[in-house]
Structures are given as structure tokens and as C-alpha cells.
Amino acid sequence: MFTTLAVAARDRKRLTEISGIAARFGLGAVLARLGLGGGGADDEGGEPLSRRTRQAMEALGPTFIKLGQILSTRSDLLPPDWIEEFEQLQSNGVTLDFDVLRPDVEAALGGPPELVFARFDVTPLAAASIAQVHRAALQDGTEVVLKIRRPGVRPRVEADLRLIAELARKAEQASAEIARYRPRALVAQLSEAMLDELDFTTEGRNTDRFAADFARNRDVVIPAVYWDYTTDRVLVQDYLDGIAPIDAERLRAGGVDPHRLAQIGADAVLDMVLVNGRFHADPHPGNLRGMAGDRVGLLDFGMVGTVTPRRRAELISFVQALAGSDAQRMAEVLADWTEGADVPSQSLTAGAERLIARHGNGDVDLPAIVADLMALMRQERVAAPPDLMLILKALVTIEGVLSRVDPEFDLVRAMSGAWKRVVFSRRSLGTVQNQVIGALLDLSASGGDLPRIIRAVSRRLLDDPGKQAGVSDGQTAQAVAKAGRWIGVSILGAGGMIALALIAGAWLSR
């Protein structure tokens, strides 16, 4: 099936395995669509193609499971039935006897875990396709977990990434239609995500960053990482004792107020996306905990997304345009999200008007908004920016979790007033202060040259008359001089802005 792929000899064994699994699930039609040949019927009388593809991905292991999970965020590319199948992909794994993991653990700890810890449980707490988790207790009694990478996973993942990258290259060459959706960019996102997940020091650093982000927030709990025991293969961090927010009754039975938990969870998400600039990219119930005191615990920072200031402003503008039924403003946001694609402005305006007509009044259903937005992208055959898709997927996921435990919860309503959170946050004011300082330094560096440049331009216009119809050279020179005066006023204004920013920064740092 994959014989047209140019692969190194070291990857041919894995290629044979992939081909065999693809054939077993009857994926010849998928390969043909990718321009990779492939035999076998589509098996229309059996399971749907989308389901067989998902089953094949599960059989192929962690790289393809992660690929499917990323594709589940791309409803701009795939129809709803495929998204629904890929959302079911779980990174479950068969538990391994601890003796298989022991060499890596002892290398990381510098000795047997039974001696390093006051208590170590050889029976796993959980198992996934990349790692297995065990509980333990430090010598001071602190409860911790060890996340241990499975032996042999990294070479297989690296081989898979090479093969998928070659497949994406081949597919782009074979089909202009596929090339529109930039599969190589998708593979680059997959590679970054997989390599980060394989290196537990990356997850540890991510965890520390989130702990710093929420250091002042007593309602959000981030596990501490114990770096004396942590390596790229073993991660040791706090065990968070709590309840997965699956339903309200379960939380109440554990002494947690579901309504309060939803409020705290919403505030945490808005802080991540709109203030801190990084967010938990996979906030499903298994990675969340309702804890004593109505606190929210966050787990598993192997997959983290970032939000640029520009994307943050676009998200706020989109929500405010929806709330204010402002189709023109929404069309401008859509133009930003389809930048680089040949989408007529009339189509964007019409799409914005449809979104507002369907969702601009009454209660707002975030999943329905995103579904319609992605349908518009598919209609225009446009691939949305990957970072935007990750943000939207995370927001839809957390909205689903929190509305399940509190039916009155509305994330979009919370976001509609989010500009206040951005403007008045410590981090944002500090950023503004730094940006104004930078701008003032740039202006001051060139300020000494501005009068000389303006005088030179004015003299040149007066000494070397131009030919512009209806405008005298004297008038042009006067206009340049006037512009120079406005530049001077702008510099003074920048000075005022920097003074305000410095005052605000000093006030906030008290």
C-alpha cells in the first residue's frame, strides 16, 4: 500500500506493520484519496469508514492516537461524523509489570524506589500508551505519583513521525485539493506535541509555569514537581486527591459545590487564555479534580497551547461582535482567521450575518457556534490556523465539562466581559508598561534625527519643485512641517503613556 513512500531502511519494518493494520481495517479508500494507491474495498456494508479509521489508529499506537486527537480539533477540515469518532480516541494502554519499568525508574531515582520512598506501590494507578502511573510517598509523608515512560516507545514514535511526514509530503504533491489544507503543517504540530509528551522534563517545566501563573490563586491547585527525581523518562509530582467532575451529584457527595466549582473553572480558563497566554490544551474530566474547599485541580500538562496577544484580541472581538450583532466586526475577525486564503469579502460578510442570525440572540451555545464557524471554513475550503483550533477545542471541552456539573454555566457570557479581565490584570498592565517603554526608547533613539529629516525634506521640496497637479510645493512643505509637529506631540503623548504605565506598575506591585 505504502510502497510509493520514500523511507529509510530503518523504518521499513514499521511501514510493513502500518500497511498490515491499514489493510486489516479496509482503509484502501482512504489511501486512494491521499494519492497513495492502496487496494481493498471500502467495505460499505460493514462499519463506517470513519469508525474503521479510528479503530486502525488505536491499533497503530500513540502517534496515530495523538494524530487522531489533533484531527478531532479540526472540524474545519473534517465533517461531524469523523470528528465524533476521533473524539473517542483514548490513549489507554495495557498495564506492564513493574519489573519491566524498574531499570528506568532506578536510573532516575539513583536506587530502588522501595528504598528511595517511604512507600511505593508496584500496582499501577493508571496506564496509557506512552506512560504508566504509580503512587508513592516521600520520606516526609507527601503523597506523590510517578509517571514512567514505557520502554521502546520513543524509537517507534520517531519512526511514525518520519513516515507520516513523508505521507503528508506525498499527499500534497498528489492533490492540489489536499494541499489547500496544509497537511505538512498539521504533521509539524503533531511532531511537536509528540516529542514534548515523550520528554517528561518538558511536562515538568510546563507544570511549573502554570504553578507560577496561579501562584496568587488559592482556588486553583497545580501539583508540585520534584526535580530531584525527575528525568526525561520519569516524572514525580504531587498526588492530587479529588473527584473528577463527571456529574454534579458525585461532586456534592464528595463535599464540593458544583456551581462554585464551575465559576472557579471558568475564571481559570479565562485567565489562561486571555491573561496568561498559555492554556491546558486537553481539559477533559480525567485531567481535572474537584478538591476540598471547592478548589479546582489541574493535571497533565503534556499538551499546552499558547495564545498570542493578536489572537486574544480576535477572540474577544468575535464574542463582542456576536453579543452586539455586529456583522461587520465579525467579518473582520473572520478575515483575520482566513488570512492568506482567497475568500471573497462578500462570503465572509454573509457568513458573519448567518452566525449572528443563528447565535446573536438569547442563550449562546458555544459548541453550536464553533460547529457553524467550522462549517463556514469547510464551505470556503479554508484551513483555520492550528493555534486557533486548539483554543476553540479547549474552550468547547471545558464548557462541556463545566456545564455538565452546573447546567446554568455559560462560558460565552463570561467571555463577553473578558476585556475587563485583560485590561485590569497585573500581567497585562506589566506588558503594556514594557511595550510603551520599548516604543518610547525607539522614538527617543530616532527623535534627535526627526527635526533634521523634516527640515531636509522641506528644503528639497522647495528647491526641487515637483509636478503634482493642484498642490503647490509650498503647501507640501507646510504639510510636512505640520506632520513634524504632530510627531513631536506624539512623543510627548508617549511620555505621558509611559508615566501612566509606570505608575500603574508601581501600584500593582505593592
N, C-alpha and C positions, 0 to 999 in steps of 0.2 A: 504493500500500500504506500509506504513512505519511501519507496526506492528512489524517487527523484530528489530527495533531500540530500544536500551535500553535508555529510557528517564525518567526524573523525572516527578512526577505528575504535577508539576507547568507548565511544557512545553507541556502537552498533548493537551490542548485546541489549542495552536498554531500549533501543529502537525496535528490536525484534519483540520485546515484551509489550511495548506500546501498541505495535501493529497487531499482535495477537489479541490483546484486550479489545482494541477497536473492532476487530473482526468478530469477536465473540458477541459484542453488543450491536452488531449490524449497523456500523456507522459509515458505510460506504457512501451514502448520500451526502453526509457532512463533508467527507474528504473531497468528493467531487465538486461540491460548491466552493471549496477552498482552492480548487485548481490542482489538487494533488492526486488526481486519478482515483484509485480505490475501487474495489469490486464489492459485490454483495448488494442485495436488495435493501430497500428502505423498510421492509417488513411492516407494511401498512396495516396488516391485520393483527399485529401484536401491540406492544407498548408504544406510546407516542415517542417520536424521535427525541424530544426534549428530555423525557424521562430516561431513555436509554443513554443519552449523553451524560446526564447526571450520574447514573449508575456506573458508567465507564470511568468517570472522573474519580469517584470514590474508590474504585478498584485500582486506579493508577497511583493513588497515594497523595502525599501532602502538597506537592507542587501543583497538581491538577485540581485538587480540592481548593487551594488558595486561588487558582485561576478562576474557578467557578464562583467563588465567593466575591471576587472582584467584579466578575461579569454580572453578578446579581445586583450590583450597584449601577449597572449601565442600561437602565431602561430606555435611554436614548438610542441604544443600538438594538436591543432585543425586545420582542413582543412579550406581553404579560405572562403567557404560559411558560416561556423559558425562564423568566425572572423568578416565577413561583417555584420552579423546580430547583434552580440554583440556590435559592434561599434555604433550601432544605439541607444543603451540604454541611455536614458536621465533621470536624476534624477529630473523630473518635479513633481510638486505636486499641489493639489487643494488649492487655497488661503483660509486662515482661517480668520474669523472676528477677528479684533484685540482684542476684549474683551476676546477671548479665551487665547490669549498670555499675556494679561495685568498683571496677577499676577506675572509671572516670570520676566517680564520687571520691574515692580515696585520694586520687591525684589532686583534686580540687581542695580537699579538706586537710591534706597532709597526714591522713591516718584514717582508720576505720571509723565510720560515723557513730558506731556504738560507743566509742571512746571519746570522740570529739563533743558529742551532745550528751545532755543528761538523759535524754530519751530519743530513740529513733524507731520509727515504725517501718518495718520492711514491707508491710502490706500497703500497696499504693492507694492514695486518696482518689486519684483520677488518672486517666491515661488518654493521650491524644496521639495523633500521627507523628508529631515531632518530639514530644516530651512526655515524661511520666512524673507525677507529683507525689511526694511523700511528706508526711508530717514528722515533726521533731520538736524538741525543746532545748533551748540553750542552757548552759550551766546555771544561769541565774533564774531559770524557770520561764523565760519568754517563749511563747509558742510561735513556731516558725513552720514554713513549708520549704521543701527543696524541689525545684523544678529541674529535672535531669533530662538532657537531650539523649535521644535514642542513638545507639551506636550505628554507624553506617548511613545515617540519614543525609549528611551533608554531601558526600560524593554523588548520591543518587539525585538530589535536588539540583546540584550544579549541572549534571548531565541533562536533566529535564529542561533546565533553563536554556541550555545551548540548543537543544532540539526545538524547543518552542520558538526561540528567536529565529532559527533558520526557517521554521514553518511560516512565521509571520512575514519574513522577507520574501519567501516563495509566493505566498498568497498575495502580497501587494503587487508583485510582478505579474501574477497571473490574471488579476482582476482589478480594473480601474474602480469598479464599484466598491470593492473591499478596501482599496487604498484610501478612499474618501474617509474611512473610519479610523485610519492610522493605527493598524494593529501593532506595529512596532513600538509605538508609544505606550500601548497597553502592556506589552511584554516588558518594557522598561519599568513600568510601575510594578508589575509582578515581581521582577527580579529584585528591585529594591526592597519590597515587602518581605520576600522570602529570605533574603540574605540578612535582613535585620532580625527576623524571627529566629534564625539559626544561631545568632550571636547573642547570648543572654546578657552580655555586658551592655549591649545597646538597649535592651529592655530595662536593665537596671538604671541606666542613665536617664531614660525616659521617665521612669518611676520617680527618680529624684527630682527631675524638672517639675513634674506635676505636684510633688510634695511641696516644692518651693512656691509654686503658683498658688496653692491653697493653704499656705502656712498660717495665714491670718483667719482662715475659715474653720471654725471648730465643728461645723456641721458636715464637713467632707473629710473622710478618712482615707489616706493613701498609705499603703504598707511601707515600712522602712526596709531598705535593702542592707544586708550585712555583707559588706565588701570583703571582709577578711576571708570569707568562704566562697565568694562568687567568682566564677570564671566564665569563659565563653560557652562552656558546656553545662555548668551548674549555677543556678540562681537561688540564693537563700534570702527570704524576706518574711515579714510578719505574716502570721496566720490571722485573717480577719474572721471573727466569729459573728455571723449574721445570717440573715434569711434572704434568699433570692427573691426578688419582687415579682413573683409569678401571679399572685392574686391578693386582693385586699384582706380576705379572711385569714389567710396564712400569716400576713403581717400583723394583724390585730392579735392573733393567738400568741404571737411572739412579743407582744407589748410595743409594737411600732405603729404609729399613726399614719395610715396610708396617705391622707390628704397632706399632712406636713411633709412626708417623705417626697411626694410629688413636687411640692413647692421648692424644697431644697434641691431636688434633682434638676428642676428647670433652671434655677439660679446657677447651678454648677455648669450646666450645658451652655447657657448664655455667656457665662464668664469665660469658658474655654474657647468658644467660637468667636465671640465679639470683643473680648478684652485681652485674654492671654495669648491668642494667636495659635494655639495648638489644642487639639481635642482628641479624646478617646475615639478611635475610628470604629470600634466594634462594641458598642454598649448594650449587648444583649443581656438578658437576666442572669446568665451564668457569670458575667463579669461585674455584676452589681450586688451589693449587700445592703439590706435594711438592718441597721445596727441599733443597739440600745441608745436611748436618748434621741430617737428619730434622726439619727445620722445616716449618711449615705457613704458606703464603702465602695471604692473603685479598684478593680483587679485587672491584671493582664494588659500591660502597656507595650506589647509587642508590635501592635499596629496603631500608629499615631498619625494624625493628619495635621497640616498646618493651614493657617488662614492668613493671607496677605491683607494689608490694610485696604487695598483696592477691592478684594473680594468681599471683605467685611462691609464696605460701603455699598457694594452692589446688593448684597443680601438685605440690608436694611432698606435700601431704596425699593427693592422688589416688594417687600412686605408693606411698606408705607404706600406704594402705588396701588397695591391691592386694597388696602384699607380705605384709601381716598378715591378709589375708582378712577385713577389717573392713567389712562391707557398710553398716553404719550411718554410718560416717565417710565412705565413698564417696558414699552417698546425700546427705549434707550438702553435699559438693562439687558434685554434680550439681544440687542445688537452687540453689547459687550461680550455676552456669553456665546455668540456665534461669530466672533471676530475671526477674520481670515477665511470664512466661508462665503460663498456667493449667494446670499439670501436677500431678496428684494426687500426694501424697507416697507413696502406695502404689505408683504406677507407677515412681517414682524408686528406691524400695527394691527393687522387683522387678528393675529394670534393673541396679542395682548388684550384686545377687545373681547375675544372669546373667553379668555381666562377670567377677566373681570366680570363678565356677564354670568359666568358659572359660579364664581367663588367670591365675588366682591361684596356680597350682602349676607348678613346673618352669620351663623356659625361657620367657621372655616375648618375644613378637613384637610390637614397637611398632606397625607398620602394621596388624596384625590388631586390636590393642586400639583404635586410633583408628577403624578401619573399623566395629567393633561399636559404639563410642560414638556415631559419627555415624548409624548405623542406628537407634539408640535415639532420637536427636534427630529424625530423619525420621519415625519412628513416632509420636512425640508432636507432630509438626508444629511444631517449635520451631527457630528460627534461633539458633545459638550466637553468642556475642559475636565480632565480627570479629577483635579482637586475639588471642583465644584460638585461633581457626582459623589465624591467621598463625603463631603459635608452634608449634602442633602440626604444621603443614605443614613448617616449617623443621626441626623435630626429626625428622620422618619422612624428609625429604630427606637430612639429614646422616647419619642412621642407615643409610640405604640406601647412601650413598657409602662410609662407613667400613667397613660390614660386607662390602662388595664387595672391599675390599683386605685385610680381616682378618676371616675368617669367624667367629672367636671373639668378635668385638666385640659388646657388649650395652649399649646406651645406657640402657635402663631400669634395669639393675642398677647402673650408675654413678649414676643419679639417686636410687636408693633410699637412698643415704647422703649425699645432697646437702645435708641440713640442716647437716652439719658445715661444708661449704664456705660456706654462708650465714652461720652464726653466727660463724665464726672469720676471715672475710675482713676486710681493712682497711676496705674501703668500708662493710661492714655495721656494724662497730663504730663507725665515724665517724658513720653515720646514726643508730644508737642513741643515741650521745652527743648529737647535735643534737636528736633527738626528746625525750630526757629533759630537756635544758636548756630546751626550749620548754615542756614540761609543767610544770617547776619554776617557770619565770617566770610561767606562767598561775596556778599555785597561789599563788605569792608575791604576785601582784597582788591576788588576792582573799582572801588569808589574813588580812589585817587586818580584813576585814569579817565573817569567819566567826563569831567569838565573839559579835559584836553581833547577827548574824542569828539565831543559835541561841538566844540569850537572849530575843530578841523573840518568836520562835515559841513558846518555852516559856511566857512570860508570857501570850501571847494564848490558848494552850490552857488555862491555869489560870484566867484571868479570864473567858473566854467559853466555858463548858462546851459540848462537842459532844454529839452524840446517838448515838455509835457503841455498838452493843449489845455488852455483855460486856467493854468496855475502859474503865477509868476514865481521866479526864483526867490524873490524876497519873501513871499508868502511861505514857500517851502522851508527856507532857512528859519523863519519865525516859528514855524511848526516844530522843527527840530529842537529849537531852543526851548519852546514850551514843553516838549517831551522831556527835555533835560531837567526842567524844573520839577516836573511830576516825578521823575526818578528820585530827585532829592527828597521830595515829600515821602516817597515810598520808603526810602532809607530811614527817615525819621519815624515813619509808622512801624517799620520793622523793629526799630529800637524800642518803641512802646510795647510791641508784642513780646519782645524778649523780656522786658521788665515784668510784664504781667505773668509770663510763664515762670520766671524765676521766683516771683512772689508766691505763685500757686504751688510750685515745687517745694519751696521752703515751708509753706503752711502745711502741706500734706505730709512732710517728713517729720513733723512734730511727734 
